[in-house]
């Protein structure tokens, strides 16, 4: 990721932060719509889970300029996800859901450049997390 991409991501997330609760609801509603099988991995009451999602995103976005600062937490998160039943096939679905949520939340501020920046950032982080969770980077099923 370039410094320009990092700046775009951080600026766009600053616009999402004030609507973080709605963004988290959008995210999980969409995730459960496109991947209903993952619903069982989550608690019935999603209030705390939504807060955790937005807190994790805030930490990641804030740490993009110094990836080494967020990698230990990403590694631990990846391992916890395995214990919850997450597989490598879930990562692309979550990524697509995140991008969809950001596009809906940002409206006209969602540009092709911003989409590329977020896609690149998610690719870097999810690739790292999959390697931490499953060893050598697995190929997700197409």
DRENLUMMAR-659891 format. One record per atom (N, C-alpha, C, CB): residue number from 0; x, y, z; residue in one letter. Coordinates in steps of 0.1 Angstrom, whole numbers. Glycine has a CB too. Example, Ala and Ser with C-alpha at 12.3 -4.5 7.8 and 13.67 -1.06 7.14 Angstrom:
2
+-----+-------+-------+-------+------+
|  nr |    xx |    yy |    zz | rest |
+-----+-------+-------+-------+------+
|   0 |   132 |   -57 |    78 |    A |
|   0 |   123 |   -45 |    78 |    A |
|   0 |   132 |   -33 |    78 |    A |
|   0 |   113 |   -45 |    90 |    A |
|   1 |   128 |   -22 |    71 |    S |
|   1 |   137 |   -11 |    71 |    S |
|   1 |   129 |     0 |    79 |    S |
|   1 |   141 |    -6 |    57 |    S |
+-----+-------+-------+-------+------+
end
This chain:
142
+-----+-------+-------+-------+------+
|  nr |    xx |    yy |    zz | rest |
+-----+-------+-------+-------+------+
|   0 |     8 |   -12 |     0 |    X |
|   0 |     0 |     0 |     0 |    X |
|   0 |     9 |    12 |     0 |    X |
|   0 |    -9 |     0 |    12 |    X |
|   1 |     4 |    22 |    -7 |    X |
|   1 |    12 |    35 |    -8 |    X |
|   1 |     7 |    44 |     3 |    X |
|   1 |    10 |    41 |   -22 |    X |
|   2 |    16 |    54 |     6 |    X |
|   2 |    12 |    64 |    16 |    X |
|   2 |    -1 |    71 |    12 |    X |
|   2 |    23 |    74 |    18 |    X |
|   3 |    -3 |    73 |    -1 |    X |
|   3 |   -16 |    79 |    -6 |    X |
|   3 |   -28 |    71 |    -3 |    X |
|   3 |   -15 |    82 |   -21 |    X |
|   4 |   -26 |    57 |    -5 |    X |
|   4 |   -37 |    48 |    -2 |    X |
|   4 |   -41 |    48 |    13 |    X |
|   4 |   -34 |    34 |    -7 |    X |
|   5 |   -30 |    48 |    21 |    X |
|   5 |   -32 |    48 |    35 |    X |
|   5 |   -40 |    61 |    40 |    X |
|   5 |   -19 |    47 |    43 |    X |
|   6 |   -36 |    72 |    34 |    X |
|   6 |   -43 |    85 |    37 |    X |
|   6 |   -57 |    84 |    33 |    X |
|   6 |   -35 |    97 |    30 |    X |
|   7 |   -60 |    79 |    21 |    X |
|   7 |   -74 |    78 |    16 |    X |
|   7 |   -82 |    69 |    26 |    X |
|   7 |   -74 |    72 |     2 |    X |
|   8 |   -76 |    58 |    30 |    X |
|   8 |   -84 |    49 |    39 |    X |
|   8 |   -86 |    56 |    52 |    X |
|   8 |   -75 |    36 |    41 |    X |
|   9 |   -76 |    63 |    58 |    X |
|   9 |   -78 |    69 |    70 |    X |
|   9 |   -88 |    81 |    70 |    X |
|   9 |   -65 |    74 |    76 |    X |
|  10 |   -88 |    88 |    59 |    X |
|  10 |   -97 |    99 |    57 |    X |
|  10 |  -112 |    94 |    55 |    X |
|  10 |   -94 |   108 |    45 |    X |
|  11 |  -113 |    83 |    48 |    X |
|  11 |  -126 |    77 |    46 |    X |
|  11 |  -132 |    71 |    59 |    X |
|  11 |  -126 |    67 |    35 |    X |
|  12 |  -123 |    65 |    66 |    X |
|  12 |  -128 |    59 |    79 |    X |
|  12 |  -132 |    69 |    89 |    X |
|  12 |  -117 |    50 |    85 |    X |
|  13 |  -126 |    81 |    88 |    X |
|  13 |  -130 |    92 |    97 |    X |
|  13 |  -144 |    96 |    94 |    X |
|  13 |  -120 |   104 |    95 |    X |
|  14 |  -149 |    94 |    82 |    X |
|  14 |  -163 |    97 |    78 |    X |
|  14 |  -172 |    86 |    83 |    X |
|  14 |  -164 |    99 |    63 |    X |
|  15 |  -167 |    74 |    84 |    X |
|  15 |  -175 |    62 |    88 |    X |
|  15 |  -176 |    62 |   104 |    X |
|  15 |  -169 |    49 |    83 |    X |
|  16 |  -166 |    66 |   111 |    X |
|  16 |  -166 |    66 |   125 |    X |
|  16 |  -179 |    72 |   132 |    X |
|  16 |  -154 |    73 |   131 |    X |
|  17 |  -184 |    83 |   127 |    X |
|  17 |  -196 |    89 |   134 |    X |
|  17 |  -208 |    80 |   131 |    X |
|  17 |  -198 |   102 |   128 |    X |
|  18 |  -208 |    72 |   121 |    X |
|  18 |  -220 |    63 |   119 |    X |
|  18 |  -216 |    48 |   121 |    X |
|  18 |  -225 |    65 |   104 |    X |
|  19 |  -206 |    46 |   130 |    X |
|  19 |  -201 |    33 |   132 |    X |
|  19 |  -211 |    23 |   136 |    X |
|  19 |  -190 |    33 |   142 |    X |
|  20 |  -221 |    26 |   144 |    X |
|  20 |  -231 |    17 |   148 |    X |
|  20 |  -240 |    12 |   136 |    X |
|  20 |  -240 |    23 |   159 |    X |
|  21 |  -244 |    22 |   128 |    X |
|  21 |  -252 |    19 |   116 |    X |
|  21 |  -243 |    11 |   106 |    X |
|  21 |  -257 |    31 |   109 |    X |
|  22 |  -230 |    14 |   105 |    X |
|  22 |  -221 |     7 |    96 |    X |
|  22 |  -220 |    -8 |   100 |    X |
|  22 |  -208 |    14 |    95 |    X |
|  23 |  -219 |   -10 |   113 |    X |
|  23 |  -217 |   -23 |   118 |    X |
|  23 |  -230 |   -32 |   116 |    X |
|  23 |  -214 |   -23 |   133 |    X |
|  24 |  -241 |   -25 |   118 |    X |
|  24 |  -254 |   -32 |   115 |    X |
|  24 |  -255 |   -36 |   100 |    X |
|  24 |  -266 |   -23 |   119 |    X |
|  25 |  -252 |   -26 |    92 |    X |
|  25 |  -252 |   -29 |    77 |    X |
|  25 |  -242 |   -41 |    74 |    X |
|  25 |  -247 |   -16 |    69 |    X |
|  26 |  -230 |   -40 |    80 |    X |
|  26 |  -220 |   -51 |    77 |    X |
|  26 |  -226 |   -65 |    81 |    X |
|  26 |  -208 |   -48 |    85 |    X |
|  27 |  -230 |   -66 |    93 |    X |
|  27 |  -235 |   -79 |    97 |    X |
|  27 |  -248 |   -84 |    91 |    X |
|  27 |  -237 |   -80 |   112 |    X |
|  28 |  -257 |   -74 |    88 |    X |
|  28 |  -269 |   -78 |    81 |    X |
|  28 |  -265 |   -83 |    67 |    X |
|  28 |  -279 |   -66 |    79 |    X |
|  29 |  -256 |   -77 |    60 |    X |
|  29 |  -252 |   -81 |    47 |    X |
|  29 |  -244 |   -94 |    48 |    X |
|  29 |  -243 |   -70 |    40 |    X |
|  30 |  -235 |   -96 |    58 |    X |
|  30 |  -228 |  -108 |    59 |    X |
|  30 |  -237 |  -120 |    61 |    X |
|  30 |  -218 |  -107 |    71 |    X |
|  31 |  -247 |  -119 |    69 |    X |
|  31 |  -256 |  -130 |    72 |    X |
|  31 |  -266 |  -132 |    60 |    X |
|  31 |  -265 |  -127 |    85 |    X |
|  32 |  -268 |  -122 |    52 |    X |
|  32 |  -276 |  -124 |    40 |    X |
|  32 |  -268 |  -132 |    29 |    X |
|  32 |  -280 |  -110 |    34 |    X |
|  33 |  -255 |  -128 |    27 |    X |
|  33 |  -247 |  -135 |    16 |    X |
|  33 |  -241 |  -148 |    21 |    X |
|  33 |  -237 |  -125 |    11 |    X |
|  34 |  -239 |  -149 |    34 |    X |
|  34 |  -233 |  -162 |    40 |    X |
|  34 |  -241 |  -166 |    52 |    X |
|  34 |  -218 |  -159 |    43 |    X |
|  35 |  -253 |  -170 |    50 |    X |
|  35 |  -261 |  -174 |    62 |    X |
|  35 |  -255 |  -184 |    71 |    X |
|  35 |  -275 |  -178 |    58 |    X |
|  36 |  -247 |  -193 |    66 |    X |
|  36 |  -241 |  -203 |    74 |    X |
|  36 |  -232 |  -198 |    85 |    X |
|  36 |  -233 |  -213 |    66 |    X |
|  37 |  -227 |  -185 |    84 |    X |
|  37 |  -218 |  -180 |    94 |    X |
|  37 |  -226 |  -174 |   106 |    X |
|  37 |  -209 |  -169 |    88 |    X |
|  38 |  -239 |  -173 |   105 |    X |
|  38 |  -247 |  -167 |   116 |    X |
|  38 |  -245 |  -174 |   129 |    X |
|  38 |  -261 |  -166 |   112 |    X |
|  39 |  -243 |  -188 |   128 |    X |
|  39 |  -242 |  -196 |   140 |    X |
|  39 |  -229 |  -193 |   147 |    X |
|  39 |  -243 |  -211 |   136 |    X |
|  40 |  -219 |  -187 |   141 |    X |
|  40 |  -207 |  -184 |   148 |    X |
|  40 |  -208 |  -172 |   157 |    X |
|  40 |  -196 |  -181 |   138 |    X |
|  41 |  -219 |  -165 |   157 |    X |
|  41 |  -220 |  -152 |   164 |    X |
|  41 |  -231 |  -153 |   175 |    X |
|  41 |  -223 |  -141 |   154 |    X |
|  42 |  -230 |  -145 |   185 |    X |
|  42 |  -240 |  -145 |   195 |    X |
|  42 |  -254 |  -140 |   190 |    X |
|  42 |  -236 |  -137 |   207 |    X |
|  43 |  -264 |  -143 |   197 |    X |
|  43 |  -278 |  -138 |   193 |    X |
|  43 |  -278 |  -123 |   194 |    X |
|  43 |  -289 |  -144 |   202 |    X |
|  44 |  -273 |  -117 |   205 |    X |
|  44 |  -272 |  -103 |   207 |    X |
|  44 |  -259 |   -98 |   201 |    X |
|  44 |  -274 |   -99 |   222 |    X |
|  45 |  -260 |   -91 |   190 |    X |
|  45 |  -248 |   -86 |   183 |    X |
|  45 |  -242 |   -73 |   188 |    X |
|  45 |  -251 |   -85 |   168 |    X |
|  46 |  -247 |   -67 |   198 |    X |
|  46 |  -243 |   -54 |   203 |    X |
|  46 |  -228 |   -53 |   205 |    X |
|  46 |  -251 |   -50 |   215 |    X |
|  47 |  -223 |   -62 |   213 |    X |
|  47 |  -209 |   -62 |   216 |    X |
|  47 |  -200 |   -66 |   204 |    X |
|  47 |  -205 |   -72 |   228 |    X |
|  48 |  -205 |   -75 |   196 |    X |
|  48 |  -198 |   -79 |   184 |    X |
|  48 |  -196 |   -67 |   174 |    X |
|  48 |  -205 |   -91 |   177 |    X |
|  49 |  -207 |   -59 |   173 |    X |
|  49 |  -206 |   -48 |   164 |    X |
|  49 |  -196 |   -38 |   169 |    X |
|  49 |  -220 |   -41 |   163 |    X |
|  50 |  -195 |   -36 |   182 |    X |
|  50 |  -185 |   -27 |   188 |    X |
|  50 |  -171 |   -32 |   186 |    X |
|  50 |  -188 |   -25 |   204 |    X |
|  51 |  -170 |   -45 |   187 |    X |
|  51 |  -156 |   -51 |   185 |    X |
|  51 |  -152 |   -49 |   171 |    X |
|  51 |  -157 |   -66 |   188 |    X |
|  52 |  -161 |   -51 |   161 |    X |
|  52 |  -158 |   -49 |   147 |    X |
|  52 |  -153 |   -35 |   145 |    X |
|  52 |  -170 |   -52 |   138 |    X |
|  53 |  -160 |   -25 |   149 |    X |
|  53 |  -156 |   -12 |   146 |    X |
|  53 |  -144 |    -8 |   154 |    X |
|  53 |  -168 |    -2 |   150 |    X |
|  54 |  -142 |   -13 |   166 |    X |
|  54 |  -129 |   -11 |   173 |    X |
|  54 |  -117 |   -17 |   166 |    X |
|  54 |  -130 |   -16 |   187 |    X |
|  55 |  -119 |   -29 |   161 |    X |
|  55 |  -108 |   -35 |   154 |    X |
|  55 |  -105 |   -28 |   141 |    X |
|  55 |  -112 |   -50 |   150 |    X |
|  56 |  -115 |   -23 |   134 |    X |
|  56 |  -113 |   -16 |   121 |    X |
|  56 |  -106 |    -2 |   125 |    X |
|  56 |  -126 |   -13 |   114 |    X |
|  57 |  -110 |     4 |   135 |    X |
|  57 |  -103 |    17 |   139 |    X |
|  57 |   -89 |    14 |   142 |    X |
|  57 |  -110 |    23 |   151 |    X |
|  58 |   -86 |     3 |   149 |    X |
|  58 |   -72 |     0 |   153 |    X |
|  58 |   -64 |    -3 |   140 |    X |
|  58 |   -71 |   -12 |   162 |    X |
|  59 |   -69 |   -10 |   131 |    X |
|  59 |   -62 |   -14 |   119 |    X |
|  59 |   -60 |    -1 |   111 |    X |
|  59 |   -70 |   -24 |   111 |    X |
|  60 |   -70 |     6 |   109 |    X |
|  60 |   -69 |    19 |   100 |    X |
|  60 |   -59 |    28 |   107 |    X |
|  60 |   -83 |    26 |    99 |    X |
|  61 |   -59 |    29 |   120 |    X |
|  61 |   -49 |    38 |   126 |    X |
|  61 |   -35 |    33 |   125 |    X |
|  61 |   -53 |    40 |   141 |    X |
|  62 |   -33 |    20 |   124 |    X |
|  62 |   -20 |    14 |   123 |    X |
|  62 |   -15 |    11 |   110 |    X |
|  62 |   -20 |     1 |   131 |    X |
|  63 |   -22 |    15 |    99 |    X |
|  63 |   -17 |    12 |    86 |    X |
|  63 |    -4 |    18 |    82 |    X |
|  63 |   -27 |    17 |    76 |    X |
|  64 |     0 |    29 |    88 |    X |
|  64 |    13 |    35 |    85 |    X |
|  64 |    24 |    28 |    92 |    X |
|  64 |    13 |    50 |    90 |    X |
|  65 |    21 |    19 |   101 |    X |
|  65 |    31 |    11 |   108 |    X |
|  65 |    25 |    -3 |   110 |    X |
|  65 |    35 |    17 |   122 |    X |
|  66 |    25 |   -11 |    99 |    X |
|  66 |    18 |   -24 |    99 |    X |
|  66 |    24 |   -33 |   110 |    X |
|  66 |    20 |   -31 |    86 |    X |
|  67 |    36 |   -32 |   113 |    X |
|  67 |    42 |   -41 |   124 |    X |
|  67 |    35 |   -39 |   137 |    X |
|  67 |    57 |   -38 |   125 |    X |
|  68 |    30 |   -27 |   139 |    X |
|  68 |    23 |   -24 |   152 |    X |
|  68 |    10 |   -31 |   153 |    X |
|  68 |    21 |    -9 |   153 |    X |
|  69 |     3 |   -35 |   142 |    X |
|  69 |   -10 |   -42 |   143 |    X |
|  69 |    -9 |   -57 |   140 |    X |
|  69 |   -19 |   -35 |   134 |    X |
|  70 |     2 |   -62 |   135 |    X |
|  70 |     3 |   -76 |   131 |    X |
|  70 |     1 |   -85 |   143 |    X |
|  70 |    16 |   -78 |   125 |    X |
|  71 |     7 |   -83 |   155 |    X |
|  71 |     5 |   -92 |   166 |    X |
|  71 |   -10 |   -94 |   169 |    X |
|  71 |    12 |   -87 |   179 |    X |
|  72 |   -18 |   -83 |   169 |    X |
|  72 |   -32 |   -83 |   172 |    X |
|  72 |   -39 |   -91 |   161 |    X |
|  72 |   -38 |   -69 |   174 |    X |
|  73 |   -35 |   -88 |   148 |    X |
|  73 |   -41 |   -95 |   137 |    X |
|  73 |   -39 |  -110 |   138 |    X |
|  73 |   -36 |   -89 |   124 |    X |
|  74 |   -27 |  -114 |   142 |    X |
|  74 |   -23 |  -128 |   143 |    X |
|  74 |   -32 |  -135 |   154 |    X |
|  74 |    -9 |  -130 |   147 |    X |
|  75 |   -34 |  -128 |   165 |    X |
|  75 |   -42 |  -134 |   176 |    X |
|  75 |   -57 |  -135 |   172 |    X |
|  75 |   -41 |  -125 |   189 |    X |
|  76 |   -61 |  -124 |   164 |    X |
|  76 |   -75 |  -125 |   159 |    X |
|  76 |   -77 |  -136 |   149 |    X |
|  76 |   -78 |  -111 |   153 |    X |
|  77 |   -67 |  -138 |   141 |    X |
|  77 |   -68 |  -149 |   131 |    X |
|  77 |   -70 |  -162 |   138 |    X |
|  77 |   -56 |  -149 |   122 |    X |
|  78 |   -62 |  -164 |   148 |    X |
|  78 |   -62 |  -177 |   156 |    X |
|  78 |   -76 |  -179 |   163 |    X |
|  78 |   -51 |  -178 |   165 |    X |
|  79 |   -81 |  -168 |   169 |    X |
|  79 |   -94 |  -169 |   175 |    X |
|  79 |  -105 |  -172 |   165 |    X |
|  79 |   -97 |  -155 |   182 |    X |
|  80 |  -104 |  -167 |   153 |    X |
|  80 |  -114 |  -170 |   143 |    X |
|  80 |  -114 |  -184 |   139 |    X |
|  80 |  -111 |  -161 |   131 |    X |
|  81 |  -102 |  -191 |   139 |    X |
|  81 |  -102 |  -205 |   136 |    X |
|  81 |  -110 |  -213 |   147 |    X |
|  81 |   -87 |  -210 |   136 |    X |
|  82 |  -108 |  -209 |   160 |    X |
|  82 |  -115 |  -215 |   171 |    X |
|  82 |  -130 |  -213 |   169 |    X |
|  82 |  -110 |  -210 |   184 |    X |
|  83 |  -134 |  -202 |   163 |    X |
|  83 |  -149 |  -200 |   161 |    X |
|  83 |  -154 |  -207 |   149 |    X |
|  83 |  -151 |  -185 |   160 |    X |
|  84 |  -146 |  -213 |   141 |    X |
|  84 |  -150 |  -221 |   130 |    X |
|  84 |  -148 |  -214 |   116 |    X |
|  84 |  -165 |  -224 |   131 |    X |
|  85 |  -141 |  -202 |   117 |    X |
|  85 |  -138 |  -195 |   104 |    X |
|  85 |  -128 |  -203 |    96 |    X |
|  85 |  -133 |  -181 |   107 |    X |
|  86 |  -130 |  -203 |    83 |    X |
|  86 |  -122 |  -209 |    73 |    X |
|  86 |  -116 |  -199 |    63 |    X |
|  86 |  -129 |  -221 |    65 |    X |
|  87 |  -106 |  -203 |    55 |    X |
|  87 |  -101 |  -194 |    45 |    X |
|  87 |  -111 |  -189 |    36 |    X |
|  87 |   -89 |  -201 |    38 |    X |
|  88 |  -121 |  -197 |    33 |    X |
|  88 |  -132 |  -193 |    24 |    X |
|  88 |  -140 |  -182 |    29 |    X |
|  88 |  -141 |  -205 |    21 |    X |
|  89 |  -140 |  -179 |    42 |    X |
|  89 |  -148 |  -168 |    47 |    X |
|  89 |  -141 |  -155 |    45 |    X |
|  89 |  -149 |  -170 |    62 |    X |
|  90 |  -128 |  -154 |    43 |    X |
|  90 |  -121 |  -142 |    42 |    X |
|  90 |  -126 |  -134 |    30 |    X |
|  90 |  -106 |  -144 |    41 |    X |
|  91 |  -127 |  -139 |    18 |    X |
|  91 |  -132 |  -131 |     6 |    X |
|  91 |  -146 |  -126 |     8 |    X |
|  91 |  -131 |  -140 |    -6 |    X |
|  92 |  -154 |  -134 |    15 |    X |
|  92 |  -168 |  -130 |    17 |    X |
|  92 |  -169 |  -118 |    27 |    X |
|  92 |  -177 |  -142 |    23 |    X |
|  93 |  -160 |  -119 |    37 |    X |
|  93 |  -160 |  -108 |    47 |    X |
|  93 |  -154 |   -95 |    40 |    X |
|  93 |  -151 |  -112 |    59 |    X |
|  94 |  -144 |   -97 |    32 |    X |
|  94 |  -138 |   -86 |    24 |    X |
|  94 |  -148 |   -79 |    15 |    X |
|  94 |  -126 |   -90 |    16 |    X |
|  95 |  -156 |   -87 |     8 |    X |
|  95 |  -166 |   -82 |    -1 |    X |
|  95 |  -177 |   -75 |     7 |    X |
|  95 |  -172 |   -93 |   -10 |    X |
|  96 |  -180 |   -80 |    18 |    X |
|  96 |  -191 |   -74 |    27 |    X |
|  96 |  -186 |   -61 |    33 |    X |
|  96 |  -194 |   -83 |    38 |    X |
|  97 |  -173 |   -60 |    37 |    X |
|  97 |  -167 |   -48 |    42 |    X |
|  97 |  -167 |   -37 |    31 |    X |
|  97 |  -153 |   -50 |    46 |    X |
|  98 |  -163 |   -41 |    19 |    X |
|  98 |  -163 |   -31 |     8 |    X |
|  98 |  -177 |   -26 |     5 |    X |
|  98 |  -157 |   -37 |    -5 |    X |
|  99 |  -187 |   -35 |     5 |    X |
|  99 |  -201 |   -32 |     2 |    X |
|  99 |  -206 |   -22 |    13 |    X |
|  99 |  -210 |   -44 |     2 |    X |
| 100 |  -202 |   -25 |    25 |    X |
| 100 |  -206 |   -16 |    37 |    X |
| 100 |  -200 |    -2 |    35 |    X |
| 100 |  -202 |   -22 |    50 |    X |
| 101 |  -188 |    -2 |    32 |    X |
| 101 |  -181 |    11 |    30 |    X |
| 101 |  -187 |    19 |    19 |    X |
| 101 |  -166 |     9 |    28 |    X |
| 102 |  -190 |    12 |     8 |    X |
| 102 |  -196 |    19 |    -3 |    X |
| 102 |  -210 |    25 |     0 |    X |
| 102 |  -198 |     9 |   -15 |    X |
| 103 |  -218 |    17 |     8 |    X |
| 103 |  -231 |    22 |    12 |    X |
| 103 |  -230 |    33 |    22 |    X |
| 103 |  -239 |    11 |    18 |    X |
| 104 |  -220 |    32 |    31 |    X |
| 104 |  -219 |    42 |    41 |    X |
| 104 |  -213 |    55 |    36 |    X |
| 104 |  -210 |    37 |    52 |    X |
| 105 |  -204 |    54 |    26 |    X |
| 105 |  -197 |    66 |    21 |    X |
| 105 |  -204 |    73 |    10 |    X |
| 105 |  -183 |    63 |    18 |    X |
| 106 |  -213 |    66 |     3 |    X |
| 106 |  -221 |    71 |    -8 |    X |
| 106 |  -212 |    77 |   -19 |    X |
| 106 |  -230 |    82 |    -3 |    X |
| 107 |  -214 |    89 |   -22 |    X |
| 107 |  -206 |    95 |   -33 |    X |
| 107 |  -191 |    97 |   -30 |    X |
| 107 |  -212 |   109 |   -37 |    X |
| 108 |  -188 |    96 |   -18 |    X |
| 108 |  -173 |    97 |   -14 |    X |
| 108 |  -166 |    84 |   -18 |    X |
| 108 |  -172 |   100 |     1 |    X |
| 109 |  -173 |    73 |   -21 |    X |
| 109 |  -167 |    61 |   -25 |    X |
| 109 |  -163 |    62 |   -40 |    X |
| 109 |  -177 |    49 |   -23 |    X |
| 110 |  -150 |    63 |   -42 |    X |
| 110 |  -144 |    64 |   -55 |    X |
| 110 |  -137 |    51 |   -59 |    X |
| 110 |  -135 |    76 |   -56 |    X |
| 111 |  -134 |    50 |   -72 |    X |
| 111 |  -126 |    38 |   -76 |    X |
| 111 |  -112 |    38 |   -69 |    X |
| 111 |  -124 |    39 |   -91 |    X |
| 112 |  -106 |    49 |   -67 |    X |
| 112 |   -93 |    50 |   -60 |    X |
| 112 |   -95 |    45 |   -45 |    X |
| 112 |   -87 |    64 |   -60 |    X |
| 113 |  -105 |    49 |   -39 |    X |
| 113 |  -108 |    45 |   -25 |    X |
| 113 |  -111 |    30 |   -25 |    X |
| 113 |  -120 |    53 |   -19 |    X |
| 114 |  -119 |    25 |   -34 |    X |
| 114 |  -122 |    11 |   -35 |    X |
| 114 |  -109 |     3 |   -36 |    X |
| 114 |  -131 |     8 |   -46 |    X |
| 115 |  -100 |     7 |   -45 |    X |
| 115 |   -87 |     0 |   -47 |    X |
| 115 |   -79 |     1 |   -34 |    X |
| 115 |   -79 |     7 |   -58 |    X |
| 116 |   -78 |    12 |   -27 |    X |
| 116 |   -71 |    13 |   -15 |    X |
| 116 |   -76 |     4 |    -4 |    X |
| 116 |   -71 |    28 |   -10 |    X |
| 117 |   -89 |     3 |    -2 |    X |
| 117 |   -95 |    -6 |     8 |    X |
| 117 |   -93 |   -20 |     4 |    X |
| 117 |  -110 |    -3 |    10 |    X |
| 118 |   -94 |   -23 |    -9 |    X |
| 118 |   -92 |   -37 |   -14 |    X |
| 118 |   -78 |   -41 |   -12 |    X |
| 118 |   -96 |   -38 |   -29 |    X |
| 119 |   -68 |   -33 |   -14 |    X |
| 119 |   -54 |   -36 |   -12 |    X |
| 119 |   -51 |   -38 |     3 |    X |
| 119 |   -45 |   -25 |   -18 |    X |
| 120 |   -57 |   -29 |    11 |    X |
| 120 |   -54 |   -30 |    25 |    X |
| 120 |   -60 |   -43 |    31 |    X |
| 120 |   -61 |   -18 |    33 |    X |
| 121 |   -73 |   -47 |    27 |    X |
| 121 |   -79 |   -59 |    31 |    X |
| 121 |   -71 |   -71 |    26 |    X |
| 121 |   -94 |   -60 |    26 |    X |
| 122 |   -66 |   -70 |    14 |    X |
| 122 |   -58 |   -81 |     8 |    X |
| 122 |   -45 |   -84 |    16 |    X |
| 122 |   -54 |   -78 |    -6 |    X |
| 123 |   -39 |   -73 |    20 |    X |
| 123 |   -26 |   -75 |    28 |    X |
| 123 |   -30 |   -81 |    42 |    X |
| 123 |   -19 |   -61 |    30 |    X |
| 124 |   -39 |   -75 |    48 |    X |
| 124 |   -43 |   -80 |    62 |    X |
| 124 |   -48 |   -94 |    62 |    X |
| 124 |   -52 |   -70 |    68 |    X |
| 125 |   -58 |   -96 |    53 |    X |
| 125 |   -64 |  -110 |    53 |    X |
| 125 |   -54 |  -120 |    48 |    X |
| 125 |   -76 |  -110 |    43 |    X |
| 126 |   -45 |  -117 |    39 |    X |
| 126 |   -34 |  -126 |    35 |    X |
| 126 |   -25 |  -130 |    47 |    X |
| 126 |   -26 |  -121 |    24 |    X |
| 127 |   -22 |  -120 |    55 |    X |
| 127 |   -14 |  -122 |    67 |    X |
| 127 |   -22 |  -131 |    77 |    X |
| 127 |   -10 |  -109 |    73 |    X |
| 128 |   -34 |  -127 |    79 |    X |
| 128 |   -42 |  -134 |    89 |    X |
| 128 |   -44 |  -149 |    85 |    X |
| 128 |   -56 |  -128 |    91 |    X |
| 129 |   -46 |  -152 |    72 |    X |
| 129 |   -48 |  -165 |    68 |    X |
| 129 |   -35 |  -173 |    69 |    X |
| 129 |   -52 |  -166 |    53 |    X |
| 130 |   -24 |  -167 |    67 |    X |
| 130 |   -11 |  -174 |    69 |    X |
| 130 |    -8 |  -177 |    83 |    X |
| 130 |     1 |  -166 |    63 |    X |
| 131 |   -13 |  -168 |    92 |    X |
| 131 |   -11 |  -170 |   106 |    X |
| 131 |   -21 |  -181 |   111 |    X |
| 131 |   -14 |  -157 |   114 |    X |
| 132 |   -33 |  -181 |   106 |    X |
| 132 |   -43 |  -191 |   110 |    X |
| 132 |   -41 |  -205 |   105 |    X |
| 132 |   -57 |  -185 |   106 |    X |
| 133 |   -37 |  -205 |    92 |    X |
| 133 |   -37 |  -218 |    85 |    X |
| 133 |   -23 |  -222 |    80 |    X |
| 133 |   -46 |  -218 |    74 |    X |
| 134 |   -13 |  -215 |    84 |    X |
| 134 |     1 |  -218 |    78 |    X |
| 134 |     2 |  -212 |    65 |    X |
| 134 |     3 |  -234 |    77 |    X |
| 135 |     8 |  -219 |    55 |    X |
| 135 |    10 |  -213 |    42 |    X |
| 135 |    -3 |  -208 |    37 |    X |
| 135 |    16 |  -224 |    32 |    X |
| 136 |    -3 |  -197 |    30 |    X |
| 136 |   -15 |  -191 |    25 |    X |
| 136 |   -23 |  -200 |    16 |    X |
| 136 |   -11 |  -178 |    17 |    X |
| 137 |   -35 |  -204 |    21 |    X |
| 137 |   -43 |  -213 |    14 |    X |
| 137 |   -50 |  -206 |     2 |    X |
| 137 |   -53 |  -221 |    22 |    X |
| 138 |   -54 |  -214 |    -8 |    X |
| 138 |   -62 |  -208 |   -18 |    X |
| 138 |   -76 |  -210 |   -14 |    X |
| 138 |   -59 |  -215 |   -32 |    X |
| 139 |   -84 |  -199 |   -14 |    X |
| 139 |   -98 |  -199 |   -11 |    X |
| 139 |  -105 |  -206 |   -22 |    X |
| 139 |  -104 |  -185 |    -8 |    X |
| 140 |  -115 |  -213 |   -20 |    X |
| 140 |  -123 |  -220 |   -30 |    X |
| 140 |  -130 |  -209 |   -39 |    X |
| 140 |  -134 |  -229 |   -24 |    X |
| 141 |  -130 |  -212 |   -51 |    X |
| 141 |  -136 |  -202 |   -61 |    X |
| 141 |  -150 |  -205 |   -62 |    X |
| 141 |  -129 |  -202 |   -75 |    X |
+-----+-------+-------+-------+------+
end
